[in-house]
Every structure is written in C-alpha cells, then in structure tokens.
Amino acid sequence: MIAGIVGGVAALFTFLVGGAIALACFVFWLWMLIHAITNKGLSDGEKIVWVLVIIFLPFLGSIIYFFVGRPKGQGSLG
C-alpha cells in the first residue's frame, strides 16, 4: 500500500518536472523563432535560413541560433 503511494507520488513528481522542462524548452524555442524573424542584424536570406533551422531542428536549432545568430541583432552599448 505505502509502496504504491510512494510510487504514485514519484510518478507525479516526475511528470510535473518533465512538463515544466518541456514547457521551458517550448518557450525558449518560440523566443528564438520570434527573435530570428525580427532580428534587424540579419539579411532576409539569413532570416529564412535561421527560421528553417529553428523549425526543422527544434531545440538544437534554437541553441545554435542563440549562440551564433542572435548576437548579430544587438547594437553597440555606447
């Protein structure tokens, strides 16, 4: 009886943590997709390529864009 309750609680906890991680990954993917579309530092051709990369390689493409494509859109601080 106790083992079943503990197993159920552990399964629920795993489900909730997994759901939170999945939601965070989706939000990050959507943020990078919107940023790639609106990035003024990219030409139209580069935007199309980045959008396709982000769409067809969802999480990996978002991470690559975050480190490679995103900094081009930032202006100087001075």
Residue, then its C-alpha position, 0 to 999 in steps of 0.5 A: m500500500i505505502a509502496g504504491i503511494v510512494g510510487g504514485v507520488a514519484a510518478l507525479f513528481t516526475f511528470l510535473v518536472g518533465g512538463a515544466i522542462a518541456l514547457a521551458c524548452f517550448v518557450f525558449w524555442l518560440w523566443m528564438l523563432i520570434h527573435a530570428i524573424t525580427n532580428k534587424g542584424l540579419s539579411d532576409g536570406e539569413k532570416i529564412v535560413w535561421v527560421l528553417v533551422i529553428i523549425f526543422l531542428p527544434f531545440l538544437g536549432s534554437i541553441i545554435y541560433f542563440f549562440v551564433g545568430r542572435p548576437k548579430g541583432q544587438g547594437s553597440l552599448g555606447 
